[in-house]
Amino acid sequence: MRHWMTLLLSALLVISPLSATAHGRSAPALGAFLPLVGTSFRTSPPPLLITALYYDTYQSGEPDEAFQIYNPLDQAATLTGWQVTDGRRTSAFPSDLTLAPHAWLWCAKEAAAFRAAFGASPGCEYGADTDPAVPNLTGAALRFANTGGQVMLLTPLEANADTLVYEAGDTAAAGWAGPAVEPYRPSTNFGQEGQILYRKLDQHAGRPVPDTDMAADWAQETGDIIDGRKARLPGWDLERFYVPQVVTETATLAVFVSPDNAFATLNALLTGATQSIRFEGYTLENARLGELIAARARAGVDVEIILEGAPPGGISDQQRWIVQQIVEAGGRVYYFRSNTAAGVHDRYSYQHGKFWVLDGDTALVGSENIGISAFPDDDMSDGTYGRRGVYLVTDAPAVVAGLAAIMDADIAPGVHADVWTWDPADPTLGAPPAGFTPSYESGGIFYPIQKPQALWTTGTFTFQLIHAPEQALRDQDSLLGLINQAGAGDTILVEQLYEHTYWGATASNIDDDPNPRLNAYIAAARRGATVRVLLDAYFDNQDLNSPRSNLRTVEYLNSVAQAEGLDLDARRRNPTGEGIHNKLVLAQIGGQGWVIVGSLNGGEVSAKLNREMALLVGSDETYNYLADVFWYDWDVTP
């Protein structure tokens, strides 16, 4: 978009007295406007932007289609006289509608349908009047074709303020240059239907990037592997959660490790909860911990849980039994669940995070699902058997508040249609078969315990929550931002369930669809850092022929290291018997230890479509504790 002043002057120069009169205005005197243009936005059109378009929606007939505009000014902008056109039909904003400073506004075809899809009302509607509380545009109802078209925002002087051309739309439209914006569809996980086109956001301010009237301004463009190549789905609160909060607080910080001390530590934390237990997780299959949660509910503790409704392989009878116990004890359990027949679609490909808030003052973020493999409760004096993983625990107020905010946004029955309240009669997710008996058997003797006790510390720490799909791929902070700081004399240790050799389609390759995480690790090694990448062998051995297996990733990293003489090495291992399920990054940069623990895997869907949660913290003690675990796992015989 050209600067708003240029647009205004151009419009004034081309408007003839005849055309101005035809629109009910006398021709303005150019000299009367010039002294005011540079001094007050109130006397001329502000530089509003089109920032999103939802056109190929899940609902039949697209009643929930919508566009979004943004006010980049430090003062409010009235929308009196502003119009939007799809190239054939034009609608005008109501005269009493005002857009606050640096605010976004969604305008939908039908407010009721939009609310069903997004979980919130739009600021206006342009089709049928479905909500008297939502202002209506006037004029012809807009229609945005699924196959492509344009959206043009017109000033009160009917000059072009901004244009979006998408798919098969006319790229010669005024205010546009170059190819149209296309939905991002690298694989079947990224569908065209339901995808929202949206502008890239500046990583520092969280506001739209400078406008160039080109597809490069939009997050779906493929030339940018960090801020581009993205999708957005209805129900995400991207503007609210995109910019992370990085805080330094005095707090208690703990770390516990699976399978070593995970059961004992989580058991103690849950037993100590006296007011509330909130959990957002993937699965819940550990019967002893499930019974403990039910017991806390019976004791009057407020229990609220939400789980993924369609994990690969489905919901086990064990989990159905556990959920039944918790609900019958007074807890509330929900599932993220789609219902295509009813027009209900999940906000996320998977709810894959594992995070807790206990008593409103203690936060837990980890890599492990609540099952027997990660939380064995055997004797352990002769070893155990399970999966490698890690949890962090803290009472840092900003971390607790951050997790609670995500939970409040996600666990919203009656607001988001994909939140399903557990029903014992449901044949898929309801009560287990009659007579079902849960399994309590766990552990073994494969793995000699390395960390019998969790680490508890107090001090002043720097924290940042990293969560997908909103902001897991930022390179100014978060994981990539941390790795980008590493250089000569620094150390990066990665222990991961998997790290795909490349992203995009299975038939793609490293050059066309690079994995930004692997790129960051290699770049750190090229700057002189010591980099070690340890990937799982247990699960990976089930699919060694995949071109994106851990085996292929290890081969790729080691070939780069050998060719360039880098201090970079990669291995596959199974140190604890049932695989590495960890998602752990350790960094020692400039002598400071940093730890990232959470649910983020090394694939594109995890970073861009799933609900994931991780916690970054600066702590030398925590780094050293987990580095001990890493080096043990690294040295295990294949």
N, C-alpha and C positions, 0 to 999 in steps of 0.2 A: 504494500500500500504506500503510495506517495504521501509525503507529509500533509497533514490536514490543511495547512495554510495554502500549499500549492493547489490542492483540490478546490478549496474555496475560491481562490482567485481565478482558476480555470473556469469554474462554474459561472462566476460572475461575468467573465468575458464572453462566454458563449450564449448566455441567456439573452434573448431578444425581448423587446417590449411586448411583442405579440405573444411569445410563448409564456412569458411571465404572467400576462393578463389572463391567458387561457387557464392558468392554474390558480387564479384568484389573487394574484399579487401584482402590484405595480413594479416596474423595473427598478431595482435598487441603484442608487447613485454610487459609483465605485469609490469616489472620494469620501463618501460618508462612512464606508466600511474600513478603509485603510487605517485610520488612526486607532481603531478598536481591535483590529485583528491581532496585533502583537501584545495587547494588554489585558484582554479578558476573554476566557473561553465561553463566558456566558452569552456573548453576542455572536458567536460563530459555532459551527458544528465541531464538537470534540472528536478526537481520532478514535472512535469506537472500532472494535475488531470483531469479526466472526471467529469464534474460537473452537467450535465443535459442531458436528452434524451427526444426527442419528437418523438414518434414512431407511435401511433394510432391517426392519425390526422383527422381533420374534412373534409379535401379535398379528393375526390375520387382518389384512387391510391397512396395516401400519397406523392405527389411531394414536400410537405413542411416539410417532416420529417427532423430531424436535431439532432445533438449532440453538446454539448458545452464543451470546455476545459478551464482550468484556469492556469495561471502562478503565483505561490505563491512567486516568488523571488522579490528582490528589484532591479533587473536589467532585461533588456529585454532578451527574449529567442528566438533564431532562431529555426524555425521548419524544417530546412533542414534535410532530412533523417527520420523524424518522420512519422509513419504510424498508420492507424486505421484499425481494422478488425472487422467484425461481426461474425467471426468464420469460414466463408466460403469464403468471398471476402475481399480483402485488398486494401486500397487506401493510397497513399503517399501524404504528404503535398508538395506544391511547394517550391522550394529552396529559393525564395525571400520573404517568409512570416515570419514575426516576431511578437511575442506576447509581448506587453509592460509589464512592472512590474505590478503585481497584477491586471492583466487584464483578462477578459473573452473573448472568441471567439466562436461564433456560426458558425457551418459549416453545410450547408443544402444540401439536394438532389438537389433542384432547387432553385436558388436565387430568381427568380421572384415569385414563389409560396410562399416561406418563407416570402418575403416582404409583400405579400397580407395578410398573417395570422398575422404577428408580427408588421407590421408597420415600419420595418427597414430592411435594407439589412444585410445578414450574412457576415462573414468575408471570407468565401470560400464556394464552392459548389462541390459536388462529383458525380452528375448525369449529366443530359444534361447541356450544356453551355447556360444558359438562360440570362446571363448578362455579357457582355465583361469586365465590370469594377470589377467583382468579380473573384478572382483567383480560378483556378480549381485544384482539386486533380487529381492525375493520378492513373491508375490501374483499377481494377474492381469496378463498382459502388456498394456501400454498400446498404444493405436492412435490415431493422430492423423489424422483424415480429411482428404483433399485438398480437400474442399469447405468445410471450416471446423469449428471446435470450440473446445475450451478446454483449458488446462493449469492445474492448481491445485497449489500447493505447500502441504502441510499440516505443521504443527508436531507434535512428539511428543504434544501435548495435543489434536491433531486440529483445531486452529484454523486458519483460512486465513491463510497467511503472504504469499502472492502469487498473482496470477491473470493469465493472458494469454487473451484471447478474440480469435480470428482468423476472418476471412472470415464464414461463415454461422453462427458459434458464437452461443451464448446470451449476449447482452450484459447480461442480468439476473443473471448469475452473481455469486456473492459475491466481493467484492474487485475488482470491475470497474465502470467508469462510462463511459458514452458509446459511440460507435461502435466496432466491432471493428477490429483491425489488418488491413490489406489489403496484399498484396504490391505492390511498386512496379512498375507496368507502363506507362510512358508511351509505349513503342514496342516493336516486335518484338525489339529488342536485349535488352530486359529481360523474360525469360520468367518465368512463374509456377513452372513446373517447375524444380527446382534452386535456388530462391531461399530463403535463410535469413532469417527474421524475426529482428531483433536490436535490442537497446536502443541508444539514442543513448549516445555516450561523451562525458564531459566533456573539453573540449579541453586543459585544463591537466594533469589527473591521469590521463586515459585510463581512468577508471572510469565505471560507469553513472551517468547523470544522476539527480537526486532523483526518486523514484517518486511518481507521482500517480494510479496505477491507470487511466491513460487511454492512448489510442492515441498521444497527443502524446509519450509517453516513448520511442516506438519509431522507428527510423531510416527506416522506410518511410512515415511520415506525410507528407502533402503540404503542410502549412501552413508548413513551415520549409525554405527553399531552400538552407540551408547544412548543417545537421546532419540534416535530413530528406531525403526524396525519394531514398533510397539503396536499393541492393540489396547482398546478400552471397552469395557462392558458396562451395561446399566447397573446401577447400584453402588459403583465404586465412588468413594468420596475423595477423588484424586486431589482436588485443589486444597482440601483441608490437610491431607496427610502426606503431601509430596515432599515438603521441606522438613527434614528431621530436626529434632531438638537434641543438640549436643550440650551436655551439662556437666559440671564438676560439682560433686556433692560429697559430703561426709556421710558415710553409710557403712553398714555391715555388708560384706560380700562373702559368699560361700560358693564352692564348686564341689559337685559330687559326680562320680564316674560310674558308668555301667560297664560290666556287671558288678564291679567290685563292692561299692557301698551305696548303690542307688536305692535299693529297697529300704534299707535301714534309715536312710536320710529322708526319703519322701514319706515313709511311714511316720517318722517322728514329726515332720512338718504338718502332715494332715491331722495327726492326733492332737497337735497343739492348737489347731484352728478352733476358735470358740465362737466366732460370729458368722463368717462366710467362707465358702469355697467356690471359686469360679474357675472353670477350666474350659479352654478352647483347644480341642485336640483332633487327632486323626482317627485313632481307635482307642478302645478301653477294654482290655482283655485280661487283666490281672485280677483274678477273683478275690485274693486277699485284700488288695488295695480297694477294689470295688466294694467289698463288704465293710471296710473301714469307712469309706465315704458314706455309705448307707447308715452306718452307726452314728456318724457325726450328724447326719440329717435327723435321725431319731432323737438326738440329744439337743435339737433346736438350732443347729447351725444351718444357715441359709445356703443351699447347694444349687448351683446353676452350671449346667454343662451343655456344650454344643459339640457335635461330632460330625465327621464326614459321612454323608449318607450313601455314597457309592464308591468305596475304595475298590481297587481291582481285587476280584475274588469275592466281593460282597461282604456282608456283615455276618460274623460268626455267631453260632448259637451261644457261645460263651459270653460274647458281648451283649447279646439280647438278654441273657439271664442277669448279667450285672446291672444293666440299665433298669430292668424290672425291679431289682432289689432297691436301687436308689430312689426310683419314683415312688414305690410303695412305702418307703421310709419318709417321704415328704420332699424329696429333691425334685428339681425340674430338669428335664433332659430334652434337648432339641437336636435335630439333624439338619444339616444343609441338604436340601433335596429338591430336585427338579421334577416337574410334572408337565411334560410336553403337551399332553392332551389339553391341559388347562392353561397353557401358555405361560407356565412357570419355568424359568431357567435359572440354574445356579449362577450366582455372581462370580464364582471362582471355578476353575477347572477342578481343583481339589482344595478342601480346607486341610492343609498339610501341617500347619503350625502345631506346636506343643507348648502352651504357655498357661500359667496359673496366676491368680491373684488371691491370696489368703488373708482374711480379716481386713481387707482393704489397705494393708500396709506392707505386704510381703509379695514380691514378684519372683516367679520362676520361669525361666526360658531354657528350652533344651532341644536335644536332637531325637529323643527317644519316645516312641509310642508306649502307652502304659500296658505292657504285656509281660508275659513270663520271661521272654528271652532277655529283655533289657533290665528287668527287675526280679531276678531270681532271689528266693529267700531260703536257700538251702544252708547247711552248716558252714560251708566255705573254708573250714579249717584245712581241708584237703584239696582246696581249689573250688572252682565253679565252672559253669559253661553258659555262654550267653553272647550278647552283642555289645560291641564297643560303642559307647556314646557318652555324652556329657550334658549336665545341667548347670546353670548359674542361678544363684539365689541372692536377692538383695532387698533391702528396705529403702533404697534410694527413692525419695518421693517422686522425682520426675519419671523414673522407670515405672513405678507402680501406676502413676497417673496415665502414662502413655499406653500401657497395656489395657488399663480400664477403659480408655477412650476407644481403642480398637474393639474391645469386647462389646461396649455399648453400641457401637456402629454395626457390628456383625450380628450380635444376638438380639434381634429386634422382632419378635413374633408380632404379627399384626401390622408391622411396618414393611418388612421385606417378605415377599411371598415365598422365598426359598427357605425360610426358617419353619421347619415342621415340628410341631409338638408331638412327642412320643405317644403312640397309641398302642396299647397291648394287642388290639385286634388286627393290626396291620400285618399282612402275610409276609412281608419282607423284613421289616424293621421292628416288628412288635415282639410279643412275648415268645420265649423259646418253646420248642415242642414239649408237650406234657411229659413230666418225668425226667427232664434233662438234669444231669448232674455235672457241675462244673469241675474242671481240672485244676488241681493245685500243685501238681508236680513241676519242679523247676530245678535248674542248676545241673551240676555234674562235677567232674574232676579234671577236665581238660586244661583249664587255665589257672595257674597259680596267682592268687590275688596280689596285686601290686600296690593298691591304695585301700587298705582296710578302713580308713577314716576319711570323711570329707574334710576339706580345708575351709576353715572359718577365719576371716580377717576383718578388721575394722580400719578405716582410714578415709582419705579423701581420694576419690576416683573420678575419672572422666567416663561418662556413659553415652551411648547412642543406641537407640532401637533401630534395627534395620528390618524393614518388612516389605514383602511383596503382596500385591503387584505394584504398589505405589512408587517405591523408591529404592529397590534392591540393586539397581544398576547405575546408580550415580557414581561419577568418578571424581567428584570434588570432596567426598566424604564416604561413609559406608565402607564396604569391603574394598572396592576398587580404589577409592581415595586413599585408604590406608596403604595398600600394596604399592601405589604409585609413589609413596614417599621413601620406599626402601632403596638403598644403594649400597655402595662399598662398605663392608664391615657389618651390615645388617643381616638378619636371618628371618626367613619365612618358612614356616612348617605347616603343611596342609594335610589333614587326615579326613578323607571324604568317602562317603558311600560310592559316589561316582562323579566323574568329571568328563562330560562328553567331549570327544575329540573336536567336534564341530557342532554348530547348531543348525537350524533350518531343517529342510527335508532330509530323510535318511539317505536319499540319493545325492545329496549335496557334497560339499568338501570343505577343507580347512580354509581355502582361499576365498570362496564365495560366502561362506557363513561361519566366520571364526567365532570361537567361544571367547568372549571378552575376559573371562576369568583366567583362562589359560594364557591369553595374550599378556595379561598383567603379570602373571608369575614369570613368564619368559622375559618380559621387559625388565623386571626387577633383577633377574640374573644377569641380563646384559649390562645393567648399571653397576654390577659388581656384588650384588647380594648373594648370600648362600640360600638356595631354595631347595626344599625337599617336599615331594608330593607323594603321599601314601594313600593308595586307593584299595578298595575292597576286592578280595579274590573270591570270597564265599558265594555271593550272589552273582558275581561276574562270570564265574565258571559255568553258569547255566546258559550263557549266551555269548560264547567266545567268538562266534562267527560274525557278530554285529560289527559293522565298520566304526561304530562309536562305543565299543566296549572299553572297559578300563585297560584291558590288554593293549588295545590299539593306542589309547592315550599314553600309556607308559612308554610304548615303543616310540611314539612321536616325540614326546618330551626328551627322552634319552638320545634320540637321533639329533635333535636340535642342539642339545648340550655337547654331544661329541663333535658335531660339525663346527661349532663356534667356540669350543673350549670353555664352556660356562660351568660355574659351580652349581649345577642343577642336576638333580637325580630324582627318579621316580620308581616306585615299586608297587606291587600288589601283595597284600598279606591278609591273613585271617588269624589274628592273634588270640581271640577269645572263644573260638569254636563256632559261633553262629554269625560271623562276619563283622566287618566294620560298617556300622550304621551311622557313624559320626558325621557331623558337618562342622568341622573344627578348623579354624585358621589361627595360628600363633605367629606373632610378629615381634621381633626385637629390633627397634629402630632408634638409632641414636642412644642406645643403652636403656630405653624404656620398653617394658614389656606390654604387649597388647594381646587381647584374646577376643575372638569372635566365636560364639556358640549359638546354635539354633537349628532350624529345620531346613535351611536353604541347600538344596542339592545343586549339582553343577550342570543342569539342563535348562533349556530355554523356557519351558513351561513353568518350571519352578520360579524363575526370576520374573516372569511376565504375566502369568495367568493364575497362579495359585495364591491362596492366602498362606504366607510363610512368615515366620518371626525369628529374628536372631538378636542377640545383644552383644555389642562391642563395648569392651571395658579396658581401661588402662590400669594394669596391676602387675607389678613384678612378681609378687608371691604367687598369684594365680597362673601367670605365664610359666614360672618354674615348675609348679605342681603338674601342670598339663604337659610341659615339655618332657618331664620324666616319663609320663604315660606314652607320649609320642615315640620317644627313643626306644622304649621297651618294644612297642609294636613294630617299629621300623626294623629292629634287629631279630625279630622272630624268624625262625627258619621257614622258608616257603613250604 
